[in-house]
Amino acid sequence: MTSSFATMFRRAAFALTVAAPLWSMIPSTGFAYTLEAQQMCTSDAFRLCAAEIPNIPKITACMFRHHADLSPGCRAVMDRDMSRKPRAVAAQ
């Protein structure tokens, strides 16, 4: 791993680690990240949407665009979490 790639990887990992939980606390109609989604989807985010890091809304949009390319675990978590979202929005 080159030094610049390692630095970019550490910065992106830090940004995702800090931003994802904070982003999920903001009430919105967007995707709320769970710890499980973060664990299952971080590698997919780096693989498919590295150019969007650390912009969480852009990463989210990119992940939805690449839904068919997601790993099975990430796809399952995102599908499950999104199926719960309409009830959460209705309760607000």
N, C-alpha and C positions, 0 to 999 in steps of 0.2 A: 504494500500500500504506500503510495507516495505521500510525502509530507503535506502537500496542499490538499490532496484528497482526504487524508486523515483529519486535517483541520476542518474542512468543509463538512465531513461526516459528523465530527464532534459538535460543531455549531448547529447542524440540522437536527441531530438527536436531542441536543439541549433545547432547541426551539420547540420541537414536538413534545418533549417531556413537560415543558413549562406551559406551552400554549394550549395543548389539547384539553387538559383538565379545566383550565380557566375558560376556554371557549365553550365548554359544555355547560358552564354555569349561567351563560347569557341566555335569557329566554328569547327564542326565535323559532322560525319555522324550519331552520336548517338542521343538519345532522348533528346530534349530540353525541360526542365521543364518550364511550365507556372505556374503562381500563382494559377490558377484554378486547375491544375494537383496536385500541392503541397497540396492544401486544400482538394481535393477529395481523394487523395491517401495516405496521411500520415498514417492514421489508418491501411490501408492495408499493408503499408511498415512495420509497427510495428508488425502486426499480422502474416504476411507471411515471412518477410525477416529480422527479428530482429537481427539475427546472422551476417548479412552483414553490419549493421549500425556501423560506419558512412561512409563506402566506397561507394560513389555514383555510380560508374560503376558497382559494385557488386550488389547493391540494384536494379539498373535498370535491370540487367540481371535476377535477381531473380524475379522481377515483371513480366518480359516477360515470364519466365518459368511458373509462376503461373497465367497466363492471365485468364484462366478459373475460377480461385478461387477469382478473384478481385471483389470488390463490383460493382454493376451496374454503379454507377456514375464514379468511377475510370476507369473502363473499357471503358466507353464511351469517357471520356476525352483523355485517352491514344490512343484509336483508331482514334479519330478525329485529335489529334496532329500528330500522325504518318502518317495519310493520307495526311497531309499538308507538311510533311518533304521532299518528293522527289522534289517538286517544289522549296523549299527553297535551297536544295542542288544544283539543276540545275541552280539557279540564281547566285550562288557564283562564 
